[in-house]
Amino acid sequence: MDRGPKTRTAPNQTEERPLPAELDFLRDPGLEASLVGSTALYEACRREGLSLPPAPRDLDVAWKLDLEQGRRLLEERGIEVSATQGNLDRGTLGALFDGFRVEFTTYRGGGGSAGERIAEDAARRDMTIGALFWTLWDDRILDPLGGLQDWERGLIRACGDPEERIREHPVRALRYIRKVTTLGFYLDTRTRKAIRALGPEIARELAPEALAQEVRSVLAEAASPGVFFQMCAEELILARLLPEIAPLFHGIPAGRVRHHPEISQALHMILVLRAAVLQAEKQGLDPAGRHKLLVAALCHDLGKGVTPMDELPSHPAHETTGLAQIRSLFQRLPGFGSKSLMRLVQSTTRCHLLIDKLRDVRHGTLVRLWDKELSPHRKDLRLFATLVRCDQEGRMRPQDLGLPVPPGHPSSVDWDAFEAGMVRDLEELDAILSTVSGEESARRHPGDPKALKRDLHERRCRALKNSGFLKGS
């Protein structure tokens, strides 16, 4: 329940200010400038001694100047202004300062006092924890909608009428769920019901680029990205927005219980994505590397979503039936990933049942696997191994169901050693086969591409057999 407007004054006015020196002019009372959103929330929590949100990366400024007034003021101070048409439509100008971005937005209210403008602006923002204002001219925190209380309670709540907020910007429905996922919060009941009620409108109005960005943000920020997809499924919007992914969260089994004690494919996906996040952190992957791994994890079982009902609980050939689903996902979501990433993810999907069994595969099959799937992605060989590790770790233990643990079951594996062994096998296989070049085959069969290809394949098979790489060689 809202407590109404609140005002909090800083206990120590001498503490370090968040503004760079170039923006100190924003303290002029005539501008009525406030820091809004994550910066104001962070400062409010600091003053109250509460658990702090993630440190703000950018600054959002709200002020009473309109676009032209703001542009003139910034340019007079030598500040280079940039803005997309979308930013201009919502009254926003942007500028860069020492590597971070500052956005200046006209208050979304009309006339009246500064307090009235702030109250009206707050009512039209997306969620209450982002509707706090740090008024720069008098150094106060204004919290008209009780956002700090919602932060304390761990609650994501739309500002005002949730249906109005979502209709204004359909992407907000996904942002509410994303914030719940990344912060580990709960979703306000009215907000949740609005998402479900507006599902068809959200699917119809949401731009593919915005959907792609939300999925990317979830994979980049959430400790357990699978929860986001599960919550979207619970509110009946996943099938409308991500039909390639939705079947995995609609109750199908992951496989036979002896292989997947977790039973549910949804739970398996949640656990696999969680394992991928942990490995990305452990390996110190940069954002691009994390995105590669998380997308591979998200896509590796898409084939299970098209398994005929009469073949369940097994999913025969799901590593190949999912390739079309991957292509559809990438093509529908511009900005989700490049064509080269799509090809990499298709290769990891095709191979994820074989990477831990390379020494058991026949010579010819292994040469074809290396030639088609592994050699084009030589710099990402560890990714193949890490994905297989995450896939195996994303299974519950048989003993959790009261079942005996069979010898060699993944629940008893040393995962670091398991992954390291796969990496060694991949690197050794690559070293053996990459030394057999096509130049000799070209000399033997000039002008005959089919014969050249056949000769090169046979030479690589002999090299693999003579290396002793395969068991029984």
C-alpha positions as CSV (number, residue, x, y, z in Angstrom):
1,M,0.0,0.0,0.0
2,D,1.3,3.4,-0.9
3,R,2.3,5.8,1.9
4,G,2.2,8.9,-0.3
5,P,5.0,11.4,-1.0
6,K,8.1,11.1,1.1
7,T,11.1,13.4,1.5
8,R,14.5,12.4,2.7
9,T,17.5,14.8,3.3
10,A,21.1,13.7,3.0
11,P,22.7,13.1,6.4
12,N,26.0,14.4,5.2
13,Q,26.1,17.1,2.5
14,T,29.9,16.8,2.1
15,E,29.8,13.2,0.6
16,E,31.0,12.7,-2.9
17,R,28.6,13.9,-5.5
18,P,27.6,11.7,-8.5
19,L,27.7,14.6,-11.0
20,P,30.8,15.3,-13.1
21,A,32.0,18.9,-12.9
22,E,30.6,19.7,-16.3
23,L,27.1,19.0,-15.0
24,D,27.3,21.0,-11.8
25,F,25.1,23.7,-13.4
26,L,22.1,21.3,-13.0
27,R,21.9,22.4,-9.4
28,D,20.5,25.7,-10.6
29,P,17.0,25.9,-9.0
30,G,15.6,27.5,-12.2
31,L,16.1,24.2,-14.1
32,E,14.3,22.0,-11.5
33,A,16.6,19.2,-12.5
34,S,16.4,15.8,-10.8
35,L,18.3,12.6,-11.1
36,V,15.8,9.9,-11.7
37,G,15.5,6.1,-11.6
38,S,18.4,3.9,-10.6
39,T,20.6,6.8,-9.4
40,A,17.9,8.2,-7.2
41,L,17.0,4.7,-5.9
42,Y,20.7,4.0,-5.1
43,E,21.1,7.2,-3.2
44,A,17.8,6.7,-1.3
45,C,18.9,3.2,-0.2
46,R,22.3,4.6,0.8
47,R,20.7,7.3,2.9
48,E,18.4,4.8,4.6
49,G,21.0,2.2,5.1
50,L,19.2,-0.4,3.0
51,S,20.7,-3.0,0.7
52,L,22.0,-1.2,-2.3
53,P,20.8,-1.9,-5.9
54,P,23.3,-2.4,-8.7
55,A,25.4,0.7,-9.1
56,P,23.9,2.9,-11.8
57,R,25.9,2.9,-15.0
58,D,24.3,6.0,-16.6
59,L,22.5,9.1,-15.4
60,D,18.9,10.0,-16.2
61,V,18.1,13.7,-15.6
62,A,14.6,15.1,-15.6
63,W,14.1,18.8,-15.9
64,K,11.5,21.4,-16.8
65,L,13.2,22.5,-20.0
66,D,11.6,21.4,-23.3
67,L,13.7,20.0,-26.2
68,E,14.8,23.2,-27.8
69,Q,15.5,24.9,-24.5
70,G,17.5,22.0,-23.3
71,R,19.5,21.7,-26.6
72,R,20.4,25.4,-26.5
73,L,21.5,25.2,-22.9
74,L,23.7,22.2,-23.5
75,E,25.2,23.5,-26.7
76,E,26.0,26.8,-25.0
77,R,28.0,24.9,-22.5
78,G,29.9,23.0,-25.2
79,I,28.1,19.7,-24.6
80,E,27.5,17.7,-27.8
81,V,24.0,16.4,-27.9
82,S,22.8,13.2,-29.6
83,A,19.4,11.6,-29.8
84,T,17.5,9.1,-31.9
85,Q,14.0,9.9,-33.2
86,G,12.5,7.7,-30.5
87,N,14.4,9.7,-27.8
88,L,13.2,13.0,-29.3
89,D,9.6,11.7,-29.4
90,R,9.7,11.2,-25.6
91,G,11.5,14.5,-25.0
92,T,15.0,13.2,-24.4
93,L,18.4,14.5,-25.3
94,G,21.6,12.5,-24.8
95,A,25.3,13.2,-24.2
96,L,28.4,11.3,-23.3
97,F,30.7,12.2,-20.4
98,D,33.9,10.3,-19.8
99,G,32.5,7.0,-21.1
100,F,29.0,7.1,-19.5
101,R,25.8,8.4,-21.0
102,V,23.5,11.1,-19.6
103,E,20.0,11.5,-20.8
104,F,18.0,14.8,-20.2
105,T,14.2,14.4,-20.4
106,T,11.5,17.0,-20.0
107,Y,9.2,16.2,-17.1
108,R,6.2,14.3,-18.3
109,G,3.9,16.6,-16.4
110,G,2.3,20.0,-17.2
111,G,2.5,23.2,-15.2
112,G,2.3,23.8,-11.5
113,S,5.0,23.5,-8.9
114,A,8.1,21.4,-9.2
115,G,6.4,18.9,-6.8
116,E,3.3,18.6,-9.0
117,R,5.4,18.1,-12.1
118,I,7.4,15.4,-10.4
119,A,4.3,13.7,-9.1
120,E,2.7,13.6,-12.5
121,D,6.0,12.4,-14.1
122,A,6.3,9.6,-11.6
123,A,2.8,8.4,-12.3
124,R,3.7,7.8,-16.0
125,R,7.0,5.9,-15.4
126,D,7.2,2.2,-15.8
127,M,7.8,0.8,-12.3
128,T,7.8,2.3,-8.8
129,I,11.4,1.5,-7.9
130,G,12.4,3.6,-10.9
131,A,10.1,6.5,-10.0
132,L,12.2,8.1,-7.3
133,F,13.6,11.7,-7.8
134,W,16.8,13.2,-6.4
135,T,16.1,16.9,-6.7
136,L,19.5,18.5,-7.3
137,W,18.6,22.1,-6.3
138,D,17.9,21.1,-2.7
139,D,19.4,17.6,-2.4
140,R,16.2,15.8,-1.4
141,I,14.8,12.4,-2.4
142,L,11.2,12.4,-3.5
143,D,9.3,9.1,-3.6
144,P,5.7,9.8,-4.6
145,L,4.7,6.2,-5.3
146,G,6.4,4.3,-2.5
147,G,9.2,2.8,-4.7
148,L,11.6,2.6,-1.8
149,Q,9.1,0.6,0.2
150,D,8.7,-1.7,-2.8
151,W,12.5,-2.1,-3.0
152,E,12.5,-3.1,0.7
153,R,9.7,-5.6,0.1
154,G,11.3,-7.0,-3.1
155,L,8.4,-6.1,-5.3
156,I,8.1,-5.0,-8.9
157,R,5.0,-2.9,-9.3
158,A,3.8,-0.8,-12.3
159,C,3.3,2.9,-11.7
160,G,-0.4,3.7,-11.6
161,D,-2.7,1.6,-13.8
162,P,-0.6,-1.4,-15.1
163,E,-2.7,-1.8,-18.2
164,E,-2.2,1.9,-19.1
165,R,1.5,1.6,-18.6
166,I,1.8,-1.5,-20.8
167,R,-0.4,-0.1,-23.5
168,E,1.8,3.0,-23.7
169,H,4.9,0.8,-24.2
170,P,4.2,-3.0,-24.6
171,V,7.9,-3.8,-23.9
172,R,7.2,-2.9,-20.3
173,A,5.5,-6.2,-19.8
174,L,8.8,-7.9,-20.5
175,R,10.8,-5.4,-18.4
176,Y,8.7,-6.1,-15.4
177,I,9.4,-9.8,-15.7
178,R,13.1,-9.2,-16.5
179,K,13.5,-7.0,-13.4
180,V,11.8,-9.7,-11.3
181,T,14.3,-12.2,-12.7
182,T,17.5,-10.2,-12.4
183,L,16.7,-8.8,-8.9
184,G,15.1,-12.0,-7.5
185,F,11.9,-10.0,-6.6
186,Y,8.2,-10.8,-6.8
187,L,5.8,-9.4,-9.4
188,D,2.9,-7.3,-8.1
189,T,-0.4,-9.1,-8.6
190,R,-2.2,-6.3,-10.5
191,T,0.8,-5.9,-12.8
192,R,1.0,-9.7,-13.4
193,K,-2.8,-9.8,-14.2
194,A,-2.4,-6.9,-16.6
195,I,0.4,-8.8,-18.5
196,R,-1.8,-11.8,-18.9
197,A,-4.9,-9.8,-19.9
198,L,-3.0,-7.8,-22.6
199,G,-1.0,-10.8,-24.0
200,P,-2.5,-10.6,-27.5
201,E,-1.9,-6.8,-27.7
202,I,1.6,-7.2,-26.4
203,A,2.4,-9.7,-29.1
204,R,0.8,-7.6,-31.8
205,E,2.4,-4.3,-30.9
206,L,5.8,-5.3,-29.6
207,A,8.6,-4.6,-32.1
208,P,10.9,-7.5,-32.8
209,E,13.9,-5.4,-32.1
210,A,12.6,-4.6,-28.6
211,L,11.9,-8.3,-28.0
212,A,15.4,-9.2,-29.1
213,Q,16.9,-6.6,-26.8
214,E,14.9,-7.9,-23.8
215,V,16.0,-11.4,-24.4
216,R,19.6,-10.3,-24.7
217,S,19.3,-8.3,-21.5
218,V,18.0,-11.3,-19.6
219,L,20.8,-13.5,-20.8
220,A,23.4,-10.7,-19.9
221,E,22.0,-9.8,-16.5
222,A,20.0,-12.6,-14.8
223,A,21.6,-15.1,-12.5
224,S,19.0,-17.6,-13.6
225,P,17.7,-16.5,-17.1
226,G,15.4,-19.6,-17.4
227,V,13.1,-18.2,-14.7
228,F,12.3,-15.3,-17.1
229,F,11.1,-17.7,-19.8
230,Q,9.1,-19.8,-17.2
231,M,7.4,-16.6,-15.9
232,C,6.5,-15.6,-19.5
233,A,5.0,-19.1,-20.0
234,E,3.0,-18.8,-16.8
235,E,1.5,-15.5,-18.0
236,L,0.7,-17.0,-21.4
237,I,2.9,-14.6,-23.5
238,L,5.8,-16.9,-24.2
239,A,4.1,-18.8,-27.0
240,R,3.0,-15.6,-28.6
241,L,6.4,-14.0,-28.5
242,L,8.9,-16.8,-28.7
243,P,7.2,-19.8,-30.3
244,E,10.5,-21.6,-30.8
245,I,11.3,-21.6,-27.1
246,A,7.8,-21.9,-25.7
247,P,7.2,-25.7,-26.1
248,L,10.2,-26.3,-23.8
249,F,8.3,-24.6,-20.9
250,H,4.9,-26.1,-21.5
251,G,5.3,-29.3,-19.5
252,I,7.0,-31.8,-21.9
253,P,9.4,-34.3,-20.3
254,A,13.1,-33.7,-20.8
255,G,13.6,-37.4,-21.5
256,R,13.3,-40.8,-19.8
257,V,13.6,-40.5,-16.0
258,R,16.7,-42.5,-15.8
259,H,18.5,-39.9,-17.9
260,H,16.6,-36.8,-16.7
261,P,15.6,-37.2,-13.0
262,E,14.4,-33.6,-13.2
263,I,11.6,-34.9,-15.5
264,S,10.5,-31.5,-16.7
265,Q,12.2,-30.0,-19.8
266,A,11.4,-26.5,-18.3
267,L,13.4,-27.4,-15.2
268,H,16.2,-28.8,-17.3
269,M,16.4,-25.6,-19.3
270,I,16.4,-23.5,-16.1
271,L,19.2,-25.6,-14.6
272,V,21.2,-25.6,-17.9
273,L,21.0,-21.8,-18.2
274,R,21.9,-21.4,-14.5
275,A,25.0,-23.6,-15.0
276,A,25.9,-21.5,-18.1
277,V,25.8,-18.3,-16.1
278,L,28.0,-19.8,-13.4
279,Q,30.5,-21.0,-16.0
280,A,30.6,-17.6,-17.7
281,E,31.4,-16.0,-14.4
282,K,34.0,-18.7,-13.5
283,Q,35.7,-18.4,-16.9
284,G,35.6,-14.6,-16.7
285,L,33.9,-14.3,-20.1
286,D,33.4,-10.9,-21.5
287,P,29.8,-9.9,-22.5
288,A,30.2,-11.2,-26.0
289,G,31.5,-14.5,-24.7
290,R,28.7,-14.8,-22.2
291,H,26.2,-14.1,-24.9
292,K,27.6,-16.9,-27.1
293,L,27.5,-19.4,-24.3
294,L,24.0,-18.5,-23.0
295,V,22.5,-18.5,-26.5
296,A,24.0,-21.9,-27.2
297,A,22.5,-23.1,-23.9
298,L,19.1,-21.6,-24.7
299,C,19.0,-23.2,-28.2
300,H,20.6,-26.6,-27.7
301,D,17.3,-28.5,-27.0
302,L,14.9,-26.5,-29.2
303,G,14.4,-29.7,-31.2
304,K,12.6,-31.2,-28.2
305,G,9.9,-28.7,-28.8
306,V,8.9,-30.4,-32.1
307,T,9.1,-34.0,-31.0
308,P,5.9,-35.8,-31.9
309,M,3.7,-36.7,-28.9
310,D,3.8,-40.4,-29.6
311,E,7.6,-40.4,-29.3
312,L,7.7,-38.8,-25.9
313,P,9.3,-39.0,-23.4
314,S,12.3,-39.7,-25.7
315,H,13.4,-37.0,-28.2
316,P,15.1,-38.9,-31.1
317,A,17.3,-36.7,-33.3
318,H,16.4,-33.6,-31.4
319,E,20.0,-32.3,-32.0
320,T,19.1,-31.9,-35.7
321,T,15.4,-31.2,-35.6
322,G,16.1,-28.0,-33.6
323,L,18.2,-26.4,-36.4
324,A,15.2,-24.9,-38.2
325,Q,14.0,-23.6,-34.9
326,I,17.3,-21.8,-34.3
327,R,17.2,-20.3,-37.8
328,S,13.7,-19.1,-37.2
329,L,14.6,-17.5,-33.8
330,F,17.6,-15.6,-35.2
331,Q,15.7,-14.4,-38.3
332,R,12.7,-13.2,-36.3
333,L,14.7,-11.3,-33.7
334,P,16.9,-8.7,-35.4
335,G,19.8,-7.9,-33.2
336,F,19.6,-11.1,-31.2
337,G,22.8,-12.4,-32.9
338,S,24.8,-12.4,-36.1
339,K,24.7,-15.0,-38.8
340,S,28.1,-16.3,-37.6
341,L,26.7,-16.8,-34.1
342,M,23.7,-18.6,-35.6
343,R,26.0,-21.0,-37.4
344,L,28.0,-21.6,-34.3
345,V,24.9,-22.3,-32.2
346,Q,23.6,-24.7,-34.9
347,S,27.0,-26.5,-34.7
348,T,27.0,-26.7,-30.9
349,T,23.4,-28.0,-31.1
350,R,24.2,-30.7,-33.7
351,C,27.3,-31.8,-31.7
352,H,26.2,-31.6,-28.0
353,L,25.5,-35.3,-27.7
354,L,28.9,-36.3,-29.2
355,I,31.5,-34.0,-27.7
356,D,32.0,-36.2,-24.6
357,K,32.2,-39.3,-26.7
358,L,34.7,-38.3,-29.4
359,R,37.0,-41.2,-28.8
360,D,34.1,-43.7,-29.4
361,V,33.0,-42.3,-32.8
362,R,34.0,-44.1,-36.0
363,H,36.9,-42.6,-38.1
364,G,34.8,-41.4,-41.0
365,T,32.0,-40.0,-38.9
366,L,34.5,-38.1,-36.7
367,V,36.3,-36.6,-39.7
368,R,33.0,-35.4,-41.2
369,L,32.0,-34.0,-37.8
370,W,35.3,-32.1,-37.5
371,D,35.2,-30.9,-41.1
372,K,31.6,-29.6,-41.0
373,E,31.0,-28.5,-37.4
374,L,34.3,-28.1,-35.5
375,S,37.0,-26.7,-37.8
376,P,34.9,-23.7,-38.8
377,H,34.7,-22.7,-35.1
378,R,38.2,-23.5,-34.1
379,K,38.5,-20.5,-31.8
380,D,35.3,-21.6,-29.9
381,L,36.2,-25.2,-29.3
382,R,36.0,-24.7,-25.5
383,L,32.4,-23.4,-25.9
384,F,31.4,-26.9,-27.2
385,A,32.8,-28.5,-24.1
386,T,31.3,-26.0,-21.7
387,L,27.9,-26.4,-23.3
388,V,28.1,-30.2,-22.8
389,R,29.1,-29.6,-19.2
390,C,26.2,-27.3,-18.6
391,D,23.8,-29.7,-20.3
392,Q,25.0,-32.5,-18.0
393,E,25.0,-30.4,-14.9
394,G,21.4,-29.3,-15.7
395,R,20.0,-32.6,-14.5
396,M,18.9,-33.6,-11.0
397,R,20.4,-36.5,-9.2
398,P,18.7,-39.9,-9.2
399,Q,18.9,-39.9,-5.4
400,D,16.8,-36.8,-5.3
401,L,13.9,-39.1,-6.5
402,G,14.9,-42.0,-4.2
403,L,16.6,-43.9,-7.1
404,P,20.0,-45.6,-7.0
405,V,22.8,-43.9,-8.7
406,P,24.1,-46.0,-11.6
407,P,27.9,-46.2,-12.2
408,G,29.2,-43.3,-14.2
409,H,26.1,-41.2,-13.8
410,P,26.8,-37.5,-14.3
411,S,25.8,-36.8,-10.7
412,S,29.0,-38.4,-9.6
413,V,31.3,-36.6,-12.1
414,D,34.1,-34.2,-11.3
415,W,32.8,-31.5,-13.6
416,D,36.1,-29.5,-13.9
417,A,37.9,-32.7,-15.0
418,F,35.0,-33.7,-17.2
419,E,35.2,-30.4,-19.1
420,A,39.0,-30.3,-19.2
421,G,39.0,-33.8,-20.8
422,M,36.6,-32.7,-23.5
423,V,38.7,-29.6,-24.2
424,R,41.8,-31.8,-24.5
425,D,40.1,-34.2,-26.9
426,L,38.8,-31.4,-29.1
427,E,42.2,-29.7,-29.3
428,E,44.0,-33.0,-30.0
429,L,41.5,-33.9,-32.7
430,D,41.9,-30.5,-34.3
431,A,45.7,-30.8,-34.2
432,I,45.6,-34.2,-35.9
433,L,43.2,-33.3,-38.7
434,S,44.2,-29.7,-39.4
435,T,47.7,-30.9,-40.4
436,V,46.3,-32.8,-43.3
437,S,45.9,-30.1,-45.9
438,G,44.1,-30.2,-49.2
439,E,47.1,-29.2,-51.3
440,E,48.3,-32.8,-51.9
441,S,44.8,-34.0,-52.7
442,A,44.5,-31.1,-55.2
443,R,47.7,-32.1,-56.9
444,R,46.5,-35.7,-57.2
445,H,43.1,-34.8,-58.6
446,P,43.3,-31.5,-60.5
447,G,40.0,-30.3,-61.9
448,D,38.0,-33.0,-60.1
449,P,36.5,-31.5,-56.9
450,K,34.6,-34.7,-55.9
451,A,37.7,-36.8,-56.2
452,L,39.7,-34.2,-54.3
453,K,37.2,-34.2,-51.5
454,R,37.1,-38.0,-51.3
455,D,40.9,-38.2,-51.3
456,L,41.2,-35.6,-48.5
457,H,38.6,-37.4,-46.4
458,E,40.5,-40.7,-46.8
459,R,43.8,-39.1,-45.9
460,R,42.3,-37.6,-42.7
461,C,40.8,-40.9,-41.8
462,R,44.2,-42.6,-42.1
463,A,45.8,-39.8,-40.0
464,L,43.2,-40.2,-37.3
465,K,43.6,-44.0,-37.3
466,N,47.4,-43.8,-37.1
467,S,47.3,-41.3,-34.3
468,G,45.7,-43.7,-31.9
469,F,43.1,-41.1,-30.9
470,L,40.1,-43.5,-31.1
471,K,39.6,-46.3,-28.7
472,G,40.7,-49.6,-30.1
473,S,42.9,-48.0,-32.8
